[in-house]
């Protein structure tokens, strides 16, 4: 994403937050947004792991 788009989206994110937000709240929102976008990009690029494989890796039976 071009830097200008990031700045515009960051401004919108801040503007949409409640007035009583803390710095910790802001950091949480920014990091959550980043991680969701990374996850969506991975999914669109086919970089995923089937649920059955993850369950096996962690010894979880379905």
matplotlib code that plots the C-alpha trace (Angstrom):
import matplotlib.pyplot as plt

x = [0.0, 1.4, 2.5, -0.2, -2.9, -1.6, -1.6, -5.1, -6.3, -4.5, -6.2, -9.6, -8.8, -8.0, -11.0, -13.3, -12.1, -13.9, -12.7, -11.6, -9.1, -5.8, -2.4, -2.6, -6.0, -4.6, -1.6, -3.9, -6.1, -3.1, -1.5, -4.8, -5.4, -1.9, -2.3, -5.7, -4.4, -1.4, -3.6, -5.9, -2.9, -1.6, -5.0, -5.4, -1.9, -2.7, -0.3, -2.6, -2.5, -5.4, -7.2, -6.5, -2.7, -2.8, -4.8, -2.4, 0.6, -0.9, -2.3, -5.9, -8.5, -11.6]
y = [0.0, 3.4, 5.6, 8.2, 5.6, 4.5, 8.0, 8.6, 5.3, 6.2, 9.5, 7.9, 5.3, 8.0, 10.1, 7.2, 6.4, 7.6, 10.9, 9.1, 6.8, 6.1, 5.7, 2.0, 1.8, 3.5, 1.2, -1.8, -0.6, 0.1, -3.3, -5.1, -3.4, -4.3, -7.9, -8.3, -6.8, -9.1, -12.1, -11.2, -10.7, -14.2, -15.7, -14.1, -15.3, -18.9, -18.8, -20.7, -23.9, -26.4, -26.6, -30.4, -29.8, -27.2, -29.5, -32.3, -30.1, -29.0, -32.5, -31.4, -33.9, -32.8]
z = [0.0, -0.9, 2.1, 1.3, 1.5, 4.9, 6.2, 5.0, 6.6, 9.8, 10.0, 9.5, 12.1, 14.6, 13.7, 14.2, 17.7, 20.8, 22.4, 25.6, 23.9, 25.6, 23.9, 24.7, 23.0, 19.9, 19.7, 20.0, 17.2, 14.9, 15.6, 15.2, 11.9, 10.7, 11.6, 10.0, 6.8, 6.9, 7.4, 4.6, 2.3, 3.3, 2.7, -0.8, -1.7, -0.6, 2.4, 4.7, 6.7, 6.8, 10.1, 10.3, 10.0, 12.8, 15.0, 14.5, 15.2, 18.5, 19.4, 19.2, 18.1, 16.4]

ax = plt.figure().add_subplot(projection="3d")
ax.plot(x, y, z, "-o")
ax.set_aspect("equal")
plt.show()
